């Protein structure tokens, strides 16, 4: 699983399928590579830098727990929300699994 680093990769994912959730927004788009790419972003509105870093750390840990749900040849972007700071980790993982299932269902294919 590679990490998205360029702005163009994030913009490409923003033009794809989006699944909003309570703790994050999950975006997916077709990738240029054979493997899966993942990116994380948290806006300044979500808090100061330690809080934003904690949000990103929790997102990264949830992605590692749900690694099998990510499909190759796609780029994913997780946009963190502030509510993630007060959530139980098991709830966060369940929400990510549900979002991935919903994203890969036929009605959200894209």
C-alpha positions as CSV (number, residue, x, y, z in Angstrom):
1,X,0.0,0.0,0.0
2,X,1.6,3.3,-1.1
3,X,1.0,6.7,0.3
4,X,-0.4,9.6,-1.7
5,X,1.8,12.6,-1.6
6,X,1.1,14.8,-4.6
7,X,-1.8,17.3,-4.7
8,X,-2.9,15.9,-8.1
9,X,-3.5,12.5,-6.5
10,X,-5.7,14.0,-3.8
11,X,-7.6,16.1,-6.4
12,X,-8.1,12.9,-8.5
13,X,-9.6,11.1,-5.5
14,X,-11.9,14.1,-4.8
15,X,-13.4,13.8,-8.2
16,X,-14.2,10.1,-7.5
17,X,-16.8,8.4,-5.3
18,X,-17.3,9.9,-1.8
19,X,-18.8,8.3,1.3
20,X,-19.4,10.7,4.2
21,X,-19.3,9.4,7.7
22,X,-19.5,10.5,11.2
23,X,-15.7,10.4,11.8
24,X,-14.3,10.8,8.3
25,X,-15.1,11.2,4.6
26,X,-13.8,8.4,2.4
27,X,-12.9,9.2,-1.2
28,X,-12.0,6.7,-4.0
29,X,-10.8,7.1,-7.5
30,X,-9.1,4.8,-10.1
31,X,-5.3,4.9,-9.7
32,X,-2.6,5.0,-12.4
33,X,-0.7,2.1,-10.6
34,X,-1.6,-1.5,-9.9
35,X,-1.4,-1.2,-6.2
36,X,-3.6,0.6,-3.7
37,X,-2.8,4.2,-2.6
38,X,-3.9,5.9,0.6
39,X,-3.8,9.5,1.7
40,X,-4.8,11.3,4.8
41,X,-5.9,14.9,5.3
42,X,-7.2,17.0,8.1
43,X,-8.0,20.7,7.8
44,X,-6.9,23.4,10.2
45,X,-10.5,23.8,11.3
46,X,-10.3,20.5,13.1
47,X,-7.9,21.9,15.8
48,X,-4.3,22.7,16.5
49,X,-1.5,20.6,15.2
50,X,-1.3,18.0,18.0
51,X,-5.0,17.3,17.6
52,X,-4.7,17.1,13.8
53,X,-1.8,14.7,14.1
54,X,-3.7,12.6,16.6
55,X,-6.6,12.4,14.1
56,X,-4.2,11.3,11.3
57,X,-2.6,8.7,13.6
58,X,-6.0,7.2,14.5
59,X,-6.9,7.1,10.8
60,X,-3.7,5.3,9.9
61,X,-4.2,2.8,12.7
62,X,-7.8,2.1,11.5
63,X,-6.6,1.6,7.9
64,X,-4.0,-0.9,9.1
65,X,-6.8,-2.8,10.9
66,X,-9.0,-2.8,7.8
67,X,-6.2,-3.4,5.3
68,X,-7.9,-6.2,3.5
69,X,-10.9,-4.0,2.6
70,X,-8.9,-1.8,0.2
71,X,-8.9,-2.8,-3.4
72,X,-5.9,-2.5,-5.7
73,X,-5.8,-0.1,-8.6
74,X,-7.6,2.5,-6.5
75,X,-6.5,5.6,-4.6
76,X,-8.3,6.3,-1.3
77,X,-8.3,9.6,0.7
78,X,-9.5,9.8,4.3
79,X,-10.5,13.3,5.4
80,X,-10.6,13.3,9.2
81,X,-13.2,14.9,11.3
82,X,-12.9,16.2,14.9
83,X,-15.4,13.6,16.3
84,X,-12.7,10.9,15.8
85,X,-10.8,12.1,18.8
86,X,-13.6,11.0,21.2
87,X,-14.5,7.8,19.4
88,X,-13.6,4.3,20.6
89,X,-11.2,2.6,18.2
90,X,-13.5,-0.4,17.6
91,X,-16.2,2.0,16.5
92,X,-13.9,3.8,14.2
93,X,-12.8,0.5,12.6
94,X,-16.4,-0.6,12.2
95,X,-17.3,2.7,10.5
96,X,-14.3,2.3,8.1
97,X,-15.3,-1.3,7.3
98,X,-18.9,-0.2,6.6
99,X,-17.8,2.7,4.4
100,X,-15.5,0.4,2.4
101,X,-18.3,-2.1,2.0
102,X,-20.7,0.6,0.9
103,X,-18.1,2.1,-1.5
104,X,-17.4,-1.2,-3.2
105,X,-21.1,-2.1,-3.6
106,X,-22.7,-1.9,-7.0
107,X,-24.6,1.3,-6.3
108,X,-21.4,3.2,-5.4
109,X,-19.2,1.8,-8.1
110,X,-17.3,4.3,-10.0
